[in-house]
Amino acid sequence: MSDGRSVPATQRSLVIYRLGEITDGESLDVIENNIKIFSAAVLSHSATASHQAFYVFRVVGGKANKLARHLPLNLTNVALTKCAANTIHDLAAHVHTVHMLGEAIVSQFHSVLFLSHEARGPFEDRENGAWWNRIVSVFNSFPNVGVLGSSISCEFAPHVQSHALALRNDAAVLGEISSGESLDVVENNVKIFSAAVQSHLTSANHQAYYIFRIVGGKKNKLARHLPSNLANVALSKCAAHAKHDLAAHVHTIQMLGEEVISKFHSILFLSHEARGPFEGRANGAWWSRITRIFNSYPHVGILGSSISCEFAPHVQSHALALRSDAAVRILLTSQIKGLLETGLTTTALKLGYNISSLTYQRRWNETVFTGECRHEKGNYPMYDANPSSWCDIRPEDALFMKWGGAPLSLRGYYCQRTIDSIREATLKIAEADQSVHLALPETIFGGELETGLTTTALKLGYNISSLTYQRRWNETVFTGECRHEKGNYPMYDANPSSWCDIRPEDALFMKWGGAPLSLRGYYCQQTIDSIREATLKIAEADQSVHLSLPETIFGGQLYALSKEYDLERWNDRFVQHFKFNSLARGGEEPQKVCFLVRSAIMHGRNAARTNANEVRMDLDLFISSLMRQTNFNWEAYFFVTDD
């Protein structure tokens, strides 16, 4: 195949495809299939095609990445480059790549297409690059269209969704794009905690040494709010490669080592996504909430604002304290398995430590966690085991609240009552100490990179376009009228990814991975079925793709169990089901009846005590009911399987 260099710029495009890190919660089936499906389309794109393309695969870990083996690296129009894993959003990595290439290189192509391992497609015209016609025909017929994508979302502000986003070459160099979290929220979080540190005098009963690990060091624009003038405060520059704040905290403990850690009573982990303390702010009085528990309960190793029972009971990491000896044993001499947040608690429990929650202590007078998970009402029943989502949680009870990051970006996750209580508690702090100079009123939703790119393009005079809008409503150029279609949640009806009747062929590429798949119920079952059906068609049309079928779409702790169910459904595709009476009639063979009873991993040996007891009791009732069957054709066999 030609590398496209002899083809005029008007007949060739540049593809930047990012293959990022695979998190524990993602399904390897999904990501592997996404890569295989796109790679097969690239392999099919021959030099005889009317439109040529050069494909740059930006791979975290380079060729050492185990998924890189599925890329068509033997082609002359394909390049693989190693990239860092420190980018939170794929779009940020794409923009960085364009900036590295520069205008001189980008202008040699007709257009630039951004994709990642979380996009699946193309879903039609896969032979010989014919799918490119959907993209280039829009740019050629509508010269003012600068940004084109599979779909346009009207969440927050109208914007082309980034999972499959193309730019005309002159629009690809957009300059600086506004992005990120709400600066109000992050800045206020830093100011509120810094004021509490400033108030913590040497005359206080309990002293503390504060280490601020800052991405970018003193150049970070938020570092100016830190109390760096104090003798008990140290500022340390750190890298931005840690995806989770807790990973950065653990790394810091490992750098300090046992000799330093053992000189302190306890260690408290916080970040710019935590707000507090909400009480006892004068002269470090808030510390007594933490030290009193460690002093009164010697077996408590980990203490936090709250305990979540999502996946498994664990102390939430936005505000998490460890007794110093527990910090050494858990973080320096033990190996934490699984997800870091849940794994830290699991490791502590295995070492004989108890865990504690300030919220549980204040609300239910339970200082030591008994194993009984609390479930309170929130907007989504599926999150009722996570205190961050509760409607009646009080900032004073928790001392520190999670206020930033993913929960704030997911509208509707926080109850309005919780938002109001945090705002009210913040206002009290501002009124009590006017030197804090908080940003009030506080805007909690920030300008994301995805919306920022579209906003920047519109300001420069470009129009935007959506393949879905074009195919479904014959609207190639976005008119400003947002489409709202039915999904599982009315609050997401402006986001095409959540629509029940979206067709993969219309979108060409579908978002299939990342946050939407981890939020059960976000995708309509109809959409899941249509993507599975379209995927199966690709597998049948080109068996050399070797897709992982059946595809288990949920990763994490329940992957193995979900895979078993998917295999059973897959094997039953062509099974004919007959209705019959199990009782023998004249001349008939008596029918046997078989029950398969399975419980999930969280109900096994590692379960919280109450959940395990409930399941055991349910099985006892079920078994006793079977034993009451008197028909001689009934036989029952019981096997221990998953655990």
Sequence and secondary structure as in RCSB ss.txt:
>XXXX:A:sequence
MSDGRSVPATQRSLVIYRLGEITDGESLDVIENNIKIFSAAVLSHSATASHQAFYVFRVVGGKANKLARHLPLNL
TNVALTKCAANTIHDLAAHVHTVHMLGEAIVSQFHSVLFLSHEARGPFEDRENGAWWNRIVSVFNSFPNVGVLGS
SISCEFAPHVQSHALALRNDAAVLGEISSGESLDVVENNVKIFSAAVQSHLTSANHQAYYIFRIVGGKKNKLARH
LPSNLANVALSKCAAHAKHDLAAHVHTIQMLGEEVISKFHSILFLSHEARGPFEGRANGAWWSRITRIFNSYPHV
GILGSSISCEFAPHVQSHALALRSDAAVRILLTSQIKGLLETGLTTTALKLGYNISSLTYQRRWNETVFTGECRH
EKGNYPMYDANPSSWCDIRPEDALFMKWGGAPLSLRGYYCQRTIDSIREATLKIAEADQSVHLALPETIFGGELE
TGLTTTALKLGYNISSLTYQRRWNETVFTGECRHEKGNYPMYDANPSSWCDIRPEDALFMKWGGAPLSLRGYYCQ
QTIDSIREATLKIAEADQSVHLSLPETIFGGQLYALSKEYDLERWNDRFVQHFKFNSLARGGEEPQKVCFLVRSA
IMHGRNAARTNANEVRMDLDLFISSLMRQTNFNWEAYFFVTDD
>XXXX:A:secstr
   STTS GGGEEEEEEEE    TTS HHHHHHHHHHHHHHHHH  TTSSSEEEEEEEEETGGGSTTGGGS TTS
TTEEEEEE S  SSHHHHHHHHHHHHHHHHHTTSSEEEEEETTEE   S  GGGTTHHHHHHHHHH TTEEEEES
 EE SSS EE TTEEEEETTTS       SS HHHHHHHHHHHHHHHHT  TTSSS   EEEEEETGGGSTTGGG
S TTSTTEEEEEE S  SSHHHHHHHHHHHHHHHHHTTSSEEEE  TTEE   S  GGGTTHHHHHHHHHH TTE
EEEES EE SSS EE TTSEEEEHHHHIIIIISS   SSHHHHHHHHHHHTT EEEEHHHHHHH   B  S    
  BS GGGTT GGGBSS  HHHHSSEE SSHHHHSTTSS HHHHHHHHHHHHHHHHH GGG   SS       HH
HHHHHHHHHTT EEEEHHHHHHH   B  S      BS GGGTT GGGBSS  HHHHSSEE SSHHHHSTTSS H
HHHHHHHHHHHHHHHH GGG   SS     GGGHHHHHHHHHHHHHTTT       SS  TT             
GGGSTTS HHHHHHHHHHHHHHHHHHHT   TT          
